[in-house]
Amino acid sequence: MSGQYEVLSPWAEADPVPPKGISPRLTDLAGKKIGLFANGKRASRPILTVVEKKLRQRYPTAEISWYMSRLSEAADIELVGKVASFEEWIKGVDAVILAVGD
């Protein structure tokens, strides 16, 4: 052995994802399509059920749709091949409320 070490970098060569700005906030929820995203954690549905009730009371003209995921992480949608159904749902809403049911 020569007594020399090769130093390796743990960083991979990758194209960075270009940053995107935050979507502008809605000024009012009346008449808007609001999506409720329930992840796979057990309290997410009860939390969003209460949120839905409050939204319907406050904004009776708002349309509400749910996306139920059996996964605890939104990013896992890619892993189980649900990207198309998620993207179809997301295109049909003006705002999303996500509950983390821990």
Jmol script that loads the backbone (N, CA, C; Angstrom):
load data "model"
ATOM      1  N   MET A   1       0.829  -1.173   0.000  1.00  0.00           N
ATOM      2  CA  MET A   1       0.000   0.000   0.000  1.00  0.00           C
ATOM      3  C   MET A   1       0.876   1.238   0.000  1.00  0.00           C
ATOM      4  N   SER A   2       0.428   2.242  -0.704  1.00  0.00           N
ATOM      5  CA  SER A   2       1.241   3.442  -0.868  1.00  0.00           C
ATOM      6  C   SER A   2       1.060   4.442   0.264  1.00  0.00           C
ATOM      7  N   GLY A   3       0.051   4.240   1.141  1.00  0.00           N
ATOM      8  CA  GLY A   3      -0.164   5.186   2.226  1.00  0.00           C
ATOM      9  C   GLY A   3      -0.944   6.420   1.801  1.00  0.00           C
ATOM     10  N   GLN A   4      -1.504   6.400   0.600  1.00  0.00           N
ATOM     11  CA  GLN A   4      -2.291   7.542   0.129  1.00  0.00           C
ATOM     12  C   GLN A   4      -3.769   7.168   0.121  1.00  0.00           C
ATOM     13  N   TYR A   5      -4.577   8.159   0.340  1.00  0.00           N
ATOM     14  CA  TYR A   5      -6.024   7.965   0.332  1.00  0.00           C
ATOM     15  C   TYR A   5      -6.638   8.774  -0.792  1.00  0.00           C
ATOM     16  N   GLU A   6      -7.696   8.245  -1.356  1.00  0.00           N
ATOM     17  CA  GLU A   6      -8.455   9.001  -2.347  1.00  0.00           C
ATOM     18  C   GLU A   6      -9.666   9.598  -1.636  1.00  0.00           C
ATOM     19  N   VAL A   7      -9.840  10.884  -1.772  1.00  0.00           N
ATOM     20  CA  VAL A   7     -10.958  11.564  -1.125  1.00  0.00           C
ATOM     21  C   VAL A   7     -12.125  11.617  -2.104  1.00  0.00           C
ATOM     22  N   LEU A   8     -13.278  11.152  -1.653  1.00  0.00           N
ATOM     23  CA  LEU A   8     -14.473  11.144  -2.484  1.00  0.00           C
ATOM     24  C   LEU A   8     -15.476  12.148  -1.935  1.00  0.00           C
ATOM     25  N   SER A   9     -16.189  12.782  -2.824  1.00  0.00           N
ATOM     26  CA  SER A   9     -17.225  13.732  -2.424  1.00  0.00           C
ATOM     27  C   SER A   9     -18.565  13.008  -2.332  1.00  0.00           C
ATOM     28  N   PRO A  10     -19.337  13.257  -1.279  1.00  0.00           N
ATOM     29  CA  PRO A  10     -20.657  12.626  -1.173  1.00  0.00           C
ATOM     30  C   PRO A  10     -21.716  13.302  -2.040  1.00  0.00           C
ATOM     31  N   TRP A  11     -21.376  14.414  -2.654  1.00  0.00           N
ATOM     32  CA  TRP A  11     -22.337  15.158  -3.466  1.00  0.00           C
ATOM     33  C   TRP A  11     -22.410  14.576  -4.868  1.00  0.00           C
ATOM     34  N   ALA A  12     -23.624  14.346  -5.330  1.00  0.00           N
ATOM     35  CA  ALA A  12     -23.832  13.811  -6.674  1.00  0.00           C
ATOM     36  C   ALA A  12     -23.931  14.955  -7.672  1.00  0.00           C
ATOM     37  N   GLU A  13     -23.581  14.667  -8.889  1.00  0.00           N
ATOM     38  CA  GLU A  13     -23.780  15.631  -9.964  1.00  0.00           C
ATOM     39  C   GLU A  13     -25.246  15.530 -10.366  1.00  0.00           C
ATOM     40  N   ALA A  14     -25.968  16.605 -10.201  1.00  0.00           N
ATOM     41  CA  ALA A  14     -27.399  16.589 -10.520  1.00  0.00           C
ATOM     42  C   ALA A  14     -27.823  17.962 -10.994  1.00  0.00           C
ATOM     43  N   ASP A  15     -28.816  17.955 -11.860  1.00  0.00           N
ATOM     44  CA  ASP A  15     -29.393  19.224 -12.290  1.00  0.00           C
ATOM     45  C   ASP A  15     -30.310  19.715 -11.187  1.00  0.00           C
ATOM     46  N   PRO A  16     -30.063  20.887 -10.657  1.00  0.00           N
ATOM     47  CA  PRO A  16     -30.946  21.374  -9.598  1.00  0.00           C
ATOM     48  C   PRO A  16     -32.320  21.740 -10.159  1.00  0.00           C
ATOM     49  N   VAL A  17     -33.307  21.559  -9.349  1.00  0.00           N
ATOM     50  CA  VAL A  17     -34.667  21.944  -9.728  1.00  0.00           C
ATOM     51  C   VAL A  17     -34.760  23.457  -9.595  1.00  0.00           C
ATOM     52  N   PRO A  18     -35.177  24.147 -10.661  1.00  0.00           N
ATOM     53  CA  PRO A  18     -35.257  25.606 -10.554  1.00  0.00           C
ATOM     54  C   PRO A  18     -36.312  26.006  -9.522  1.00  0.00           C
ATOM     55  N   PRO A  19     -35.997  26.970  -8.675  1.00  0.00           N
ATOM     56  CA  PRO A  19     -36.967  27.382  -7.659  1.00  0.00           C
ATOM     57  C   PRO A  19     -38.179  28.063  -8.281  1.00  0.00           C
ATOM     58  N   LYS A  20     -39.320  27.845  -7.669  1.00  0.00           N
ATOM     59  CA  LYS A  20     -40.558  28.477  -8.113  1.00  0.00           C
ATOM     60  C   LYS A  20     -41.060  29.355  -6.978  1.00  0.00           C
ATOM     61  N   GLY A  21     -41.652  30.453  -7.339  1.00  0.00           N
ATOM     62  CA  GLY A  21     -42.205  31.339  -6.330  1.00  0.00           C
ATOM     63  C   GLY A  21     -43.474  30.767  -5.722  1.00  0.00           C
ATOM     64  N   ILE A  22     -43.848  31.318  -4.605  1.00  0.00           N
ATOM     65  CA  ILE A  22     -45.083  30.908  -3.952  1.00  0.00           C
ATOM     66  C   ILE A  22     -46.256  31.450  -4.757  1.00  0.00           C
ATOM     67  N   SER A  23     -47.284  30.649  -4.893  1.00  0.00           N
ATOM     68  CA  SER A  23     -48.483  31.098  -5.607  1.00  0.00           C
ATOM     69  C   SER A  23     -49.114  32.261  -4.852  1.00  0.00           C
ATOM     70  N   PRO A  24     -49.684  33.200  -5.589  1.00  0.00           N
ATOM     71  CA  PRO A  24     -50.320  34.326  -4.900  1.00  0.00           C
ATOM     72  C   PRO A  24     -51.486  33.846  -4.037  1.00  0.00           C
ATOM     73  N   ARG A  25     -51.658  34.488  -2.908  1.00  0.00           N
ATOM     74  CA  ARG A  25     -52.755  34.132  -2.003  1.00  0.00           C
ATOM     75  C   ARG A  25     -54.089  34.558  -2.592  1.00  0.00           C
ATOM     76  N   LEU A  26     -55.110  33.775  -2.313  1.00  0.00           N
ATOM     77  CA  LEU A  26     -56.461  34.135  -2.726  1.00  0.00           C
ATOM     78  C   LEU A  26     -56.974  35.229  -1.796  1.00  0.00           C
ATOM     79  N   THR A  27     -57.674  36.187  -2.349  1.00  0.00           N
ATOM     80  CA  THR A  27     -58.210  37.267  -1.520  1.00  0.00           C
ATOM     81  C   THR A  27     -59.485  36.843  -0.803  1.00  0.00           C
ATOM     82  N   ASP A  28     -60.193  35.862  -1.354  1.00  0.00           N
ATOM     83  CA  ASP A  28     -61.448  35.398  -0.768  1.00  0.00           C
ATOM     84  C   ASP A  28     -61.681  33.956  -1.207  1.00  0.00           C
ATOM     85  N   LEU A  29     -62.292  33.162  -0.363  1.00  0.00           N
ATOM     86  CA  LEU A  29     -62.576  31.768  -0.706  1.00  0.00           C
ATOM     87  C   LEU A  29     -63.987  31.568  -1.252  1.00  0.00           C
ATOM     88  N   ALA A  30     -64.798  32.604  -1.223  1.00  0.00           N
ATOM     89  CA  ALA A  30     -66.165  32.497  -1.741  1.00  0.00           C
ATOM     90  C   ALA A  30     -66.133  32.137  -3.225  1.00  0.00           C
ATOM     91  N   GLY A  31     -66.878  31.106  -3.595  1.00  0.00           N
ATOM     92  CA  GLY A  31     -66.956  30.674  -4.984  1.00  0.00           C
ATOM     93  C   GLY A  31     -65.731  29.936  -5.493  1.00  0.00           C
ATOM     94  N   LYS A  32     -64.753  29.704  -4.654  1.00  0.00           N
ATOM     95  CA  LYS A  32     -63.523  29.014  -5.066  1.00  0.00           C
ATOM     96  C   LYS A  32     -63.667  27.509  -4.871  1.00  0.00           C
ATOM     97  N   LYS A  33     -62.792  26.780  -5.543  1.00  0.00           N
ATOM     98  CA  LYS A  33     -62.719  25.334  -5.390  1.00  0.00           C
ATOM     99  C   LYS A  33     -61.584  25.043  -4.409  1.00  0.00           C
ATOM    100  N   ILE A  34     -61.934  24.473  -3.277  1.00  0.00           N
ATOM    101  CA  ILE A  34     -60.968  24.221  -2.215  1.00  0.00           C
ATOM    102  C   ILE A  34     -60.736  22.722  -2.106  1.00  0.00           C
ATOM    103  N   GLY A  35     -59.480  22.328  -2.166  1.00  0.00           N
ATOM    104  CA  GLY A  35     -59.121  20.927  -2.037  1.00  0.00           C
ATOM    105  C   GLY A  35     -58.658  20.620  -0.628  1.00  0.00           C
ATOM    106  N   LEU A  36     -59.143  19.519  -0.087  1.00  0.00           N
ATOM    107  CA  LEU A  36     -58.716  19.050   1.226  1.00  0.00           C
ATOM    108  C   LEU A  36     -57.902  17.780   1.020  1.00  0.00           C
ATOM    109  N   PHE A  37     -56.633  17.831   1.388  1.00  0.00           N
ATOM    110  CA  PHE A  37     -55.725  16.698   1.203  1.00  0.00           C
ATOM    111  C   PHE A  37     -55.557  15.989   2.540  1.00  0.00           C
ATOM    112  N   ALA A  38     -56.049  14.764   2.610  1.00  0.00           N
ATOM    113  CA  ALA A  38     -55.914  13.956   3.823  1.00  0.00           C
ATOM    114  C   ALA A  38     -54.823  12.923   3.596  1.00  0.00           C
ATOM    115  N   ASN A  39     -53.763  13.014   4.393  1.00  0.00           N
ATOM    116  CA  ASN A  39     -52.715  12.009   4.254  1.00  0.00           C
ATOM    117  C   ASN A  39     -53.114  10.755   5.027  1.00  0.00           C
ATOM    118  N   GLY A  40     -52.264   9.777   5.060  1.00  0.00           N
ATOM    119  CA  GLY A  40     -52.612   8.494   5.653  1.00  0.00           C
ATOM    120  C   GLY A  40     -52.603   8.441   7.165  1.00  0.00           C
ATOM    121  N   LYS A  41     -52.337   9.544   7.815  1.00  0.00           N
ATOM    122  CA  LYS A  41     -52.306   9.525   9.276  1.00  0.00           C
ATOM    123  C   LYS A  41     -53.727   9.615   9.824  1.00  0.00           C
ATOM    124  N   ARG A  42     -53.965   8.940  10.936  1.00  0.00           N
ATOM    125  CA  ARG A  42     -55.340   8.720  11.387  1.00  0.00           C
ATOM    126  C   ARG A  42     -56.127   9.961  11.760  1.00  0.00           C
ATOM    127  N   ALA A  43     -55.493  11.021  12.186  1.00  0.00           N
ATOM    128  CA  ALA A  43     -56.247  12.215  12.586  1.00  0.00           C
ATOM    129  C   ALA A  43     -56.490  13.188  11.432  1.00  0.00           C
ATOM    130  N   SER A  44     -55.906  12.937  10.268  1.00  0.00           N
ATOM    131  CA  SER A  44     -56.053  13.904   9.168  1.00  0.00           C
ATOM    132  C   SER A  44     -57.507  14.025   8.699  1.00  0.00           C
ATOM    133  N   ARG A  45     -58.213  12.930   8.615  1.00  0.00           N
ATOM    134  CA  ARG A  45     -59.620  12.991   8.167  1.00  0.00           C
ATOM    135  C   ARG A  45     -60.520  13.711   9.170  1.00  0.00           C
ATOM    136  N   PRO A  46     -60.453  13.375  10.467  1.00  0.00           N
ATOM    137  CA  PRO A  46     -61.282  14.126  11.414  1.00  0.00           C
ATOM    138  C   PRO A  46     -60.951  15.624  11.439  1.00  0.00           C
ATOM    139  N   ILE A  47     -59.683  15.966  11.316  1.00  0.00           N
ATOM    140  CA  ILE A  47     -59.289  17.380  11.287  1.00  0.00           C
ATOM    141  C   ILE A  47     -59.935  18.067  10.092  1.00  0.00           C
ATOM    142  N   LEU A  48     -59.788  17.459   8.911  1.00  0.00           N
ATOM    143  CA  LEU A  48     -60.321  18.086   7.702  1.00  0.00           C
ATOM    144  C   LEU A  48     -61.846  18.058   7.646  1.00  0.00           C
ATOM    145  N   THR A  49     -62.466  17.120   8.317  1.00  0.00           N
ATOM    146  CA  THR A  49     -63.928  17.107   8.389  1.00  0.00           C
ATOM    147  C   THR A  49     -64.427  18.352   9.122  1.00  0.00           C
ATOM    148  N   VAL A  50     -63.741  18.719  10.196  1.00  0.00           N
ATOM    149  CA  VAL A  50     -64.090  19.939  10.929  1.00  0.00           C
ATOM    150  C   VAL A  50     -63.790  21.169  10.078  1.00  0.00           C
ATOM    151  N   VAL A  51     -62.646  21.159   9.393  1.00  0.00           N
ATOM    152  CA  VAL A  51     -62.293  22.277   8.511  1.00  0.00           C
ATOM    153  C   VAL A  51     -63.361  22.436   7.428  1.00  0.00           C
ATOM    154  N   GLU A  52     -63.785  21.320   6.832  1.00  0.00           N
ATOM    155  CA  GLU A  52     -64.816  21.380   5.793  1.00  0.00           C
ATOM    156  C   GLU A  52     -66.107  21.992   6.339  1.00  0.00           C
ATOM    157  N   LYS A  53     -66.520  21.560   7.519  1.00  0.00           N
ATOM    158  CA  LYS A  53     -67.746  22.092   8.125  1.00  0.00           C
ATOM    159  C   LYS A  53     -67.637  23.605   8.312  1.00  0.00           C
ATOM    160  N   LYS A  54     -66.500  24.065   8.829  1.00  0.00           N
ATOM    161  CA  LYS A  54     -66.296  25.503   9.054  1.00  0.00           C
ATOM    162  C   LYS A  54     -66.262  26.267   7.732  1.00  0.00           C
ATOM    163  N   LEU A  55     -65.609  25.691   6.727  1.00  0.00           N
ATOM    164  CA  LEU A  55     -65.554  26.348   5.420  1.00  0.00           C
ATOM    165  C   LEU A  55     -66.945  26.472   4.808  1.00  0.00           C
ATOM    166  N   ARG A  56     -67.742  25.420   4.911  1.00  0.00           N
ATOM    167  CA  ARG A  56     -69.101  25.452   4.346  1.00  0.00           C
ATOM    168  C   ARG A  56     -69.978  26.486   5.058  1.00  0.00           C
ATOM    169  N   GLN A  57     -69.755  26.661   6.357  1.00  0.00           N
ATOM    170  CA  GLN A  57     -70.505  27.679   7.097  1.00  0.00           C
ATOM    171  C   GLN A  57     -70.087  29.087   6.670  1.00  0.00           C
ATOM    172  N   ARG A  58     -68.798  29.283   6.546  1.00  0.00           N
ATOM    173  CA  ARG A  58     -68.274  30.624   6.259  1.00  0.00           C
ATOM    174  C   ARG A  58     -68.342  30.993   4.781  1.00  0.00           C
ATOM    175  N   TYR A  59     -68.146  29.999   3.905  1.00  0.00           N
ATOM    176  CA  TYR A  59     -68.132  30.223   2.450  1.00  0.00           C
ATOM    177  C   TYR A  59     -69.088  29.238   1.779  1.00  0.00           C
ATOM    178  N   PRO A  60     -70.390  29.465   1.873  1.00  0.00           N
ATOM    179  CA  PRO A  60     -71.353  28.494   1.333  1.00  0.00           C
ATOM    180  C   PRO A  60     -71.270  28.302  -0.181  1.00  0.00           C
ATOM    181  N   THR A  61     -70.673  29.242  -0.904  1.00  0.00           N
ATOM    182  CA  THR A  61     -70.570  29.091  -2.362  1.00  0.00           C
ATOM    183  C   THR A  61     -69.285  28.387  -2.789  1.00  0.00           C
ATOM    184  N   ALA A  62     -68.427  28.086  -1.842  1.00  0.00           N
ATOM    185  CA  ALA A  62     -67.180  27.385  -2.172  1.00  0.00           C
ATOM    186  C   ALA A  62     -67.476  25.920  -2.476  1.00  0.00           C
ATOM    187  N   GLU A  63     -66.722  25.366  -3.427  1.00  0.00           N
ATOM    188  CA  GLU A  63     -66.810  23.935  -3.743  1.00  0.00           C
ATOM    189  C   GLU A  63     -65.646  23.249  -3.045  1.00  0.00           C
ATOM    190  N   ILE A  64     -65.922  22.121  -2.435  1.00  0.00           N
ATOM    191  CA  ILE A  64     -64.878  21.418  -1.690  1.00  0.00           C
ATOM    192  C   ILE A  64     -64.725  20.014  -2.248  1.00  0.00           C
ATOM    193  N   SER A  65     -63.477  19.630  -2.499  1.00  0.00           N
ATOM    194  CA  SER A  65     -63.197  18.263  -2.942  1.00  0.00           C
ATOM    195  C   SER A  65     -62.063  17.699  -2.091  1.00  0.00           C
ATOM    196  N   TRP A  66     -62.082  16.407  -1.931  1.00  0.00           N
ATOM    197  CA  TRP A  66     -61.090  15.714  -1.108  1.00  0.00           C
ATOM    198  C   TRP A  66     -60.137  14.906  -1.983  1.00  0.00           C
ATOM    199  N   TYR A  67     -58.906  14.806  -1.517  1.00  0.00           N
ATOM    200  CA  TYR A  67     -57.959  13.836  -2.066  1.00  0.00           C
ATOM    201  C   TYR A  67     -57.509  12.994  -0.883  1.00  0.00           C
ATOM    202  N   MET A  68     -57.880  11.727  -0.920  1.00  0.00           N
ATOM    203  CA  MET A  68     -57.529  10.818   0.164  1.00  0.00           C
ATOM    204  C   MET A  68     -56.294  10.028  -0.222  1.00  0.00           C
ATOM    205  N   SER A  69     -55.291  10.126   0.589  1.00  0.00           N
ATOM    206  CA  SER A  69     -54.074   9.364   0.357  1.00  0.00           C
ATOM    207  C   SER A  69     -53.914   8.364   1.488  1.00  0.00           C
ATOM    208  N   ARG A  70     -53.498   7.189   1.168  1.00  0.00           N
ATOM    209  CA  ARG A  70     -53.218   6.198   2.212  1.00  0.00           C
ATOM    210  C   ARG A  70     -51.779   6.323   2.692  1.00  0.00           C
ATOM    211  N   LEU A  71     -51.092   7.289   2.136  1.00  0.00           N
ATOM    212  CA  LEU A  71     -49.681   7.472   2.458  1.00  0.00           C
ATOM    213  C   LEU A  71     -49.516   8.626   3.425  1.00  0.00           C
ATOM    214  N   SER A  72     -48.527   8.523   4.294  1.00  0.00           N
ATOM    215  CA  SER A  72     -48.327   9.582   5.276  1.00  0.00           C
ATOM    216  C   SER A  72     -47.566  10.768   4.707  1.00  0.00           C
ATOM    217  N   GLU A  73     -46.925  10.606   3.588  1.00  0.00           N
ATOM    218  CA  GLU A  73     -46.149  11.686   2.983  1.00  0.00           C
ATOM    219  C   GLU A  73     -46.683  11.995   1.588  1.00  0.00           C
ATOM    220  N   ALA A  74     -46.893  13.261   1.305  1.00  0.00           N
ATOM    221  CA  ALA A  74     -47.388  13.659  -0.017  1.00  0.00           C
ATOM    222  C   ALA A  74     -46.417  13.237  -1.111  1.00  0.00           C
ATOM    223  N   ALA A  75     -45.127  13.266  -0.822  1.00  0.00           N
ATOM    224  CA  ALA A  75     -44.125  12.903  -1.829  1.00  0.00           C
ATOM    225  C   ALA A  75     -44.221  11.435  -2.228  1.00  0.00           C
ATOM    226  N   ASP A  76     -44.800  10.602  -1.387  1.00  0.00           N
ATOM    227  CA  ASP A  76     -44.924   9.182  -1.700  1.00  0.00           C
ATOM    228  C   ASP A  76     -45.892   8.910  -2.840  1.00  0.00           C
ATOM    229  N   ILE A  77     -46.670   9.901  -3.244  1.00  0.00           N
ATOM    230  CA  ILE A  77     -47.597   9.735  -4.368  1.00  0.00           C
ATOM    231  C   ILE A  77     -46.831   9.291  -5.607  1.00  0.00           C
ATOM    232  N   GLU A  78     -45.625   9.817  -5.782  1.00  0.00           N
ATOM    233  CA  GLU A  78     -44.796   9.432  -6.925  1.00  0.00           C
ATOM    234  C   GLU A  78     -44.397   7.971  -6.846  1.00  0.00           C
ATOM    235  N   LEU A  79     -44.180   7.479  -5.649  1.00  0.00           N
ATOM    236  CA  LEU A  79     -43.685   6.119  -5.485  1.00  0.00           C
ATOM    237  C   LEU A  79     -44.724   5.055  -5.804  1.00  0.00           C
ATOM    238  N   VAL A  80     -45.986   5.380  -5.665  1.00  0.00           N
ATOM    239  CA  VAL A  80     -47.025   4.369  -5.885  1.00  0.00           C
ATOM    240  C   VAL A  80     -47.814   4.593  -7.165  1.00  0.00           C
ATOM    241  N   GLY A  81     -47.321   5.447  -8.031  1.00  0.00           N
ATOM    242  CA  GLY A  81     -47.951   5.645  -9.329  1.00  0.00           C
ATOM    243  C   GLY A  81     -49.263   6.401  -9.299  1.00  0.00           C
ATOM    244  N   LYS A  82     -49.434   7.290  -8.348  1.00  0.00           N
ATOM    245  CA  LYS A  82     -50.675   8.066  -8.238  1.00  0.00           C
ATOM    246  C   LYS A  82     -50.516   9.491  -8.756  1.00  0.00           C
ATOM    247  N   VAL A  83     -49.450   9.763  -9.458  1.00  0.00           N
ATOM    248  CA  VAL A  83     -49.167  11.122  -9.914  1.00  0.00           C
ATOM    249  C   VAL A  83     -50.276  11.644 -10.822  1.00  0.00           C
ATOM    250  N   ALA A  84     -50.740  10.836 -11.765  1.00  0.00           N
ATOM    251  CA  ALA A  84     -51.756  11.301 -12.721  1.00  0.00           C
ATOM    252  C   ALA A  84     -53.053  11.685 -12.019  1.00  0.00           C
ATOM    253  N   SER A  85     -53.523  10.851 -11.095  1.00  0.00           N
ATOM    254  CA  SER A  85     -54.781  11.172 -10.404  1.00  0.00           C
ATOM    255  C   SER A  85     -54.609  12.383  -9.497  1.00  0.00           C
ATOM    256  N   PHE A  86     -53.440  12.512  -8.865  1.00  0.00           N
ATOM    257  CA  PHE A  86     -53.179  13.673  -8.010  1.00  0.00           C
ATOM    258  C   PHE A  86     -53.131  14.949  -8.844  1.00  0.00           C
ATOM    259  N   GLU A  87     -52.422  14.915  -9.969  1.00  0.00           N
ATOM    260  CA  GLU A  87     -52.322  16.104 -10.821  1.00  0.00           C
ATOM    261  C   GLU A  87     -53.679  16.497 -11.392  1.00  0.00           C
ATOM    262  N   GLU A  88     -54.509  15.522 -11.729  1.00  0.00           N
ATOM    263  CA  GLU A  88     -55.859  15.823 -12.219  1.00  0.00           C
ATOM    264  C   GLU A  88     -56.662  16.531 -11.127  1.00  0.00           C
ATOM    265  N   TRP A  89     -56.551  16.036  -9.900  1.00  0.00           N
ATOM    266  CA  TRP A  89     -57.266  16.662  -8.782  1.00  0.00           C
ATOM    267  C   TRP A  89     -56.742  18.075  -8.523  1.00  0.00           C
ATOM    268  N   ILE A  90     -55.445  18.233  -8.505  1.00  0.00           N
ATOM    269  CA  ILE A  90     -54.843  19.526  -8.152  1.00  0.00           C
ATOM    270  C   ILE A  90     -55.163  20.598  -9.192  1.00  0.00           C
ATOM    271  N   LYS A  91     -55.313  20.209 -10.452  1.00  0.00           N
ATOM    272  CA  LYS A  91     -55.660  21.178 -11.497  1.00  0.00           C
ATOM    273  C   LYS A  91     -57.081  21.706 -11.336  1.00  0.00           C
ATOM    274  N   GLY A  92     -57.916  20.971 -10.621  1.00  0.00           N
ATOM    275  CA  GLY A  92     -59.307  21.365 -10.462  1.00  0.00           C
ATOM    276  C   GLY A  92     -59.605  22.167  -9.209  1.00  0.00           C
ATOM    277  N   VAL A  93     -58.570  22.581  -8.473  1.00  0.00           N
ATOM    278  CA  VAL A  93     -58.807  23.353  -7.249  1.00  0.00           C
ATOM    279  C   VAL A  93     -58.037  24.665  -7.291  1.00  0.00           C
ATOM    280  N   ASP A  94     -58.567  25.647  -6.565  1.00  0.00           N
ATOM    281  CA  ASP A  94     -57.911  26.952  -6.466  1.00  0.00           C
ATOM    282  C   ASP A  94     -56.979  27.034  -5.261  1.00  0.00           C
ATOM    283  N   ALA A  95     -57.257  26.246  -4.241  1.00  0.00           N
ATOM    284  CA  ALA A  95     -56.458  26.250  -3.014  1.00  0.00           C
ATOM    285  C   ALA A  95     -56.500  24.858  -2.405  1.00  0.00           C
ATOM    286  N   VAL A  96     -55.466  24.527  -1.637  1.00  0.00           N
ATOM    287  CA  VAL A  96     -55.398  23.225  -0.976  1.00  0.00           C
ATOM    288  C   VAL A  96     -55.114  23.431   0.507  1.00  0.00           C
ATOM    289  N   ILE A  97     -55.827  22.674   1.313  1.00  0.00           N
ATOM    290  CA  ILE A  97     -55.553  22.613   2.748  1.00  0.00           C
ATOM    291  C   ILE A  97     -55.138  21.182   3.031  1.00  0.00           C
ATOM    292  N   LEU A  98     -53.957  21.019   3.607  1.00  0.00           N
ATOM    293  CA  LEU A  98     -53.427  19.692   3.911  1.00  0.00           C
ATOM    294  C   LEU A  98     -53.359  19.536   5.418  1.00  0.00           C
ATOM    295  N   ALA A  99     -53.831  18.412   5.909  1.00  0.00           N
ATOM    296  CA  ALA A  99     -53.748  18.140   7.340  1.00  0.00           C
ATOM    297  C   ALA A  99     -52.726  17.047   7.584  1.00  0.00           C
ATOM    298  N   VAL A 100     -51.854  17.285   8.543  1.00  0.00           N
ATOM    299  CA  VAL A 100     -50.926  16.262   9.005  1.00  0.00           C
ATOM    300  C   VAL A 100     -51.521  15.730  10.299  1.00  0.00           C
ATOM    301  N   GLY A 101     -52.049  14.541  10.246  1.00  0.00           N
ATOM    302  CA  GLY A 101     -52.833  14.017  11.357  1.00  0.00           C
ATOM    303  C   GLY A 101     -52.049  13.322  12.438  1.00  0.00           C
ATOM    304  N   ASP A 102     -51.037  13.962  12.963  1.00  0.00           N
ATOM    305  CA  ASP A 102     -50.288  13.380  14.094  1.00  0.00           C
ATOM    306  C   ASP A 102     -50.925  13.771  15.403  1.00  0.00           C
TER     307      ASP A 102
END
end "model"
wireframe off; spacefill off
backbone 0.3
color backbone group
